[in-house]
Amino acid sequence: MTDKSTRRVKVLSARTPPNSGVSKTRHLWKVGTNAGSPFKIPIGEPPDPRKVHVYGPGIEDGILHSYQSRFLVETSGAGAGQLAVRIKGPRGAFKVDMEREEHNDRTILCQYDPQEPGAYVITVKWSGHNVRGSPFSVHIFESKEELISFIKKEKGLNINPRAMETPWREEI
């Protein structure tokens, strides 16, 4: 016995809606138009990695014993998509814990656990494409002096060591 309510349909033509919003689609059968046609179908924005923002202490250089390895990925306005975060460091790839923010499911808290000093590369992709600033290059040092030396040499900045003693970041 076959179920007559389920039928295979051959699509003769299809189009991609030009804009997000509501699009109408008409279904035609050999016997005529489908009841209720045209149907309204909501169309979402295509993924836009340029609208994804990454920020927080986990994408900045730091000192191992006091390093805050967390950062936020804000995907609001970036359309439907898939977030991928990869971290490579002195011992290969790292596990990244990702958790949606309680009051905003478009904000994702990411955290990793570096165990030794070295260069880390954090790649953040939205639907397969790098977001702005990705990949992020993060250098973690054993001491404050090594960090200051790196900043002076590599980034050409002059830093007052006393300024680094005062915590200036808020908790995320």
N, C-alpha and C positions, 0 to 999 in steps of 0.2 A: 504494500500500500504506500503510495507517495503522498507527500504533503503538498497540496496544490497552492498553498499560500506562499511557498518558497519557490522562486523561479530564478534561473540564471538569466542575466541580462547582458547583452553585448552593447558596450558604449560606442555609439557611432561618432560622437564628437564631444569634446570637452574643452573648457577654457579656464584659464586662471583669472579670477577677478582682479581688476586693476588696482583696487583700493581696499583698505580695511573698512569694516562697517557691516552693513547687511546687503547681501546679494540675493538675487532671485534666480531660481533654477526651475526649468520646465522639464517634466518627464513625459516623454511620448512613447506610447506602446503601439504595436501593430493595429490594435483596435481603437486607438485614439489617445487622448490626454488622460493622464493619471488623475484620479479624484483628488482635489485639493491643490493641484498644480496651478500656478507656479508656487514653489515652496520658498520661504525666506530662510536663508542660512547665514548665521553670523560668521564673518571672516575676520580673523585676528591680524595684527601687525606681523610682518615677517621678522625673523630674528635680526637684531641690529647690535652687533658687539660694540659699536662705537658708543652706545648709551649705557654700557656696563661700567661701573666705577668700583675701583679697588682701593681701599685705604686702611690704615692702621699700622701699629708698630711692627707687625710681622713681616712687612715688606721693606723695612728699613734696616740699615746696618746696626749692630749692637754688640754687647758684651755677654758672653755665654752665661755666666752665673746669674745675671739679672735680666736675661732676654725675655721679652714678651712676644711670643710667637703666634699671636692671633691677629687676624685681619678680617675686614668685612668686604663682602662683594654685594653691591647694590645693583639689582637687575631691573628696577622699576623703569618702565618705558622702553625696554629692550625687546619687547615682543616675546612670543612663546619661544622657548629654546631650552637647551640642555647645558648645564654648567659642568665644566671639567677642570679640576685643579690638580696639577702634578708638581711635586717638589723633588729635586735632585740635589744631593749634597755629597760630602766627603765619603759617605758609605752607601752611595747609590740612591734609590728612590725612598721616599718617606710616606708613611701613612698620613693622610690628611683627614681630620675629623671635621665634618661639615654639618651644621645644624641651622635650620630656619629660625629666624627671629620670631619670638612668640607673637608679637602684635603686627608683624609685617612679613608675609611669606615671600616677598620679593627681595628680602635682605638675608644673606646667608653668612653666618659666623664660621670662619675657617680657623683651624688651629693645627699646628704640627709640633713635634718635639725634637729639636736638634740636640744631639748628645755631645758634639765636639765642635771646636772652632773650624772655620773654613768658609769656602764660597758655596752658596746655595742658589739654585735657580728655581724660581717659582713661575710656572706657566699657568695662566688662567685663560680658558677658552669658553666662548659662548657659541653653541651650535657649531663647533669645529673651527672657529676663527678666534685668533688672539684678540683680547680686549685691549683697550688703550693702556700702554705702559708694559704690557706683557711681551716677553718674559721679564720678570723682575729679578735683578741681580742683588743678592743680599750677602753681606760679609759679616761673619760673626767672629769676634776676637776673644782671646783669653783675658786681656786686660784693657783698661781704659786708655793706657798709653799707646797700645797698638792701634786701637780705634782712632785716636786723635792723629797719630802719624799717618794712617791710611787716608783719613779725610783731608788732611793737609796736602798729601802727595797726589792722590788720585782725583780729588774733587776741587783742589785749589782753594779750599776754604780755610780761614784761620779761626780756630775755636779756643775759647777760654775754658781750660779744664775745670774750673770751679762751676761753670754753668752746667756741666754735665752731672754734677753732684745733686742738683735740685731736680726732683721729678716734675716734669711739666706736662705729662700725658694724663688724660683722664681714663678711667676704666671704660672699656667698651661693653 
